[in-house]
């Protein structure tokens, strides 16, 4: 009979096993956080804020959302998301065109950065009324959504394009590659992680800009209008429900681009996980 000898585990193997035993799924931390927030919310609603009535319990909010149903949330969400999406496309398109212009004409770098800073520092509530007077209608929500995303995408694009490896660019050029091939094979690939990270942040920002535009008036539907009406009627559970729905939609936009980033730039996700 053959005597098989099993070597004892090394110190590194023992450390790896111990580490795996303490690891928890990433989603578990999120679930624990949500449950903690709900517990704290419920406690504050029935204690500290019980007399004022400004903080309903989570169950009262859920019940009100169920009573309002699709007739309230469906059409208003569709209108706001449409405005946010249009502003998102226009603002990001302008930012990408400007970043591309800087790549072709480096002298435009300072001008592009100044435009981005100006758009970032400009209060949306200050320029919104002007846009409302000049154009009216849904233009205000679309314009403010575009302004809200412009700076983030512009800076993310510029940082990404500047992150291109010079050695790789020189290698493409040495093999006879044109500037277009350098752009497609090196610069855009290098810029993707920064660009997608910027789009992840820009998606909720576009939602914020669209709702601010609806708050300023001139429209008869949208989540901003529904929020204004609920506040004026002092319908506290509905106000909280609309706020939660708005946050959920904005979070969904962030999640979509987060998933796109994991699919399109898996090397970036791997680096983040090991850092």
N, C-alpha and C positions, 0 to 999 in steps of 0.2 A: 504494500500500500504506500502510495506516495504521500509524503508529509509536506503539506502546503503550509508555508510560513507567511503570514500576513504581517506586513510591516506596520508598526504603530503610526498613527497620523502625525504629520509634522506640525510644528508650531503654527505655520502659515495656514495649514488646512484646518486646524482647530479654531484659529481666529476667523477664518472664512465661514465655518459652520456656525460659530457663535453670532457672527454678524447677520447671517441669513435668518437665524432664529429670532432675532430682534427686529427684522425688517417687517414693515407693514405695507399693504397696498396703498398707492398714492391716494386713491379715492376715499380710503378710510378716514384720512385726516380731514378731507372736505366734509364728509358726512358728520363727523364729530363736531366740526366747526358750526355747521348749520344747526345741528341739534342744540348746541350750546347757545347760539343766538336766539333760537326759538324759546328755549327755557328762560333766558334772561329777559326777552321781550315779554313773555307771559307774566313773569314775576313783577316787572316794572308796571305792566298794565293794571294789575290788580292791587298794587301797593302804592308806589310813589305817584303815579299818574291816574289813580282811580277816580279822584274827585274832579279833575279837569275835563276828562272825557276826550282828550286829544290823542290818547294812545289806546286804541282798541286791542283786544286780545287777537292773537293769530287766527283763532277759530271764528271770531266775528268777521274778520276780513275775508277769510275763505268762504264763509257763508254768504257774504254780500257779493263776492265775485261770482259765486254760483248762481245767485239770484239775478244778477245783471246779465250774465251769460254772453253768448256770442253777439247778441244784438248790440251790445255796448262796445265790447272789446274788439270784435272782428273788423267792422268798418273803420273805426277810428285808428286801429293799429295799422290797417292797410294803407290809409292815407298818410300817416306819419312815416311809415317805413318807405313808402314811395318817394316822399320828399327827401328823406335822409339818403336813400340810395342814389337819387339824382345828384344831390350835392356831393355825395361821396365820389361818384364818377367824375364830375366836373372838377372838383378840387384836386383829386389825385391825378387826373389827366394833365391838368395845368402844372402840377408839381413835377411830374415825370418829364414833361416837355421842357421845363426850365432846367431840370437836372441834366437832360440830354444836351441842351444848349451849352451848359457850362462845360460839359465834356468835350464838345467840339470847339468852343471858344473859351478857354480857361480864364480870360480876362473878365468874363461875366460872373465869376465866382462871388466877388464882393457884392455885386448888385443883387444876385439871387439870395444871398444870405440876408441882406438888408430887407428885401421884400418878405422873406420868411419871418424875420423878427417882427416887422411891422404888423403882419397879419396875426402873429401870436399875441402881440401886446394890445391890439385893438379890441376893446370890449365889445362883445357881440350885442349887448343890450344898448350900446351907444349908436352903433351903425345900423341896427335893425330898423328903428323907426324911419331912418332916411330911406332905406331900401323899400320900406312899406309905402312911403309917400310917393316915391318915384315909380315903382313898378306895381305894387299892390299884389293881392292874391297870394298864391303859393310861392311866388318868387322869393319872398323873404325867407321862408323856411329852407328853400333850396340853396339860396345864397349863403345863409349863415352856416348850413351844414358844410358847404364847400370851404368856407373860411376856416371852420373848425378843424378840417383835416389837412389843409394845405401845408402848414408848417411842419407837422409831424412827418408827412410823406416826403417833403422836400429834403429835410435834414437826413432822414433815413436813406434816401436815394443817394444823396451826395456822399455820405459816409461810406455807403456800400461801394460806390464807384471808386472812391479813393482807396478802398481796401484791396483793390486788385493787386496781385503779386506782380511786381515789375519784371521778375525773371521770366514768368510765364508769358507776359506780353512781348518781351524781347525774343523769346523762343518762337512765338507765332510769327513775329516779324522776320526772324532769321530764315524761316522756311517759306518766305514769300507771302505771308498772310497780309491781307489789307487791314485798314483800320476798322472796317466793318466786321471782319472776321475776329479781330482782337476784341471788339465789343461783344460779339455773340458768344465767343468761346471762353473769354476770360472775365471781362468786366461785368457782364450781366450775371454770370454764375457767381462771382464774388459778391455782387450786390444783393443777391436774392435773400440771404438771411436778414440783413438789415432792413430791406424793403418790406418783407413780410412781417417783421416785427413792428415796423411803423404802421402797416395796414391793420394789424391787430389792435393797436391803440386808436387808430383813426376811425374804426367802425363804431365804437361807442360814442366817440366825439361827434360823428355825423348825426347820431340820434339826438344828442344833446342840442346841437345847433338847430335841428328841425323843430324840436319842441319849444325852444326859446322863440323861434319865429312864429309859432302858433300862439304862444303866450301874448305876443304883441298885437294880436287881433287881425282883422281883415279876412278871416276864414271861419267857416261854420262847422268844421269837423276836424278830427285828429285827437291824439291823446292829450296834447296841450290844451285844447279847447275843453275836452272832457274833464281834465284836471281843474281848470279854471271854474267850470260850472259846479263841480263837486265842492270846491272850496267855498264858493259863494253861497251854496246851499247848506254849508256846514255838514255835509254828509261825510263824516270822518272815515268810516269803514271803506266807502267807495274811493275816497282820496288815497288811502293807503293801498287799496287794491290796484288802482291805476298806476301808482308809483312802483309797486312791485312788478306789474306787467311791463312797464317801461324799462325797468332795470333788467328784467329777464330778456327782453328783446335785445337790449344793448349787449348783455352778456353773451347772447347767442351769436351776435356778430363777431365778438371777440373769439368765441370758440371756433367758429367756422374758419377764420384765418389761422388760428392755432393749429387746427387739423391740416389745413392746406400746407402750412409750414412744415409739419412733420412728414408729409408725403413728398413735397417738392424738394425740401432740403434735409434729408435724413441725417446727413453728416453733421449738420449744425445741432440737431436734437441730441445726437450722440455725444458731441462735445460738451453740451450743457449738462448732460447727465453724469459725465465723469468729472466735471469741474467741482 
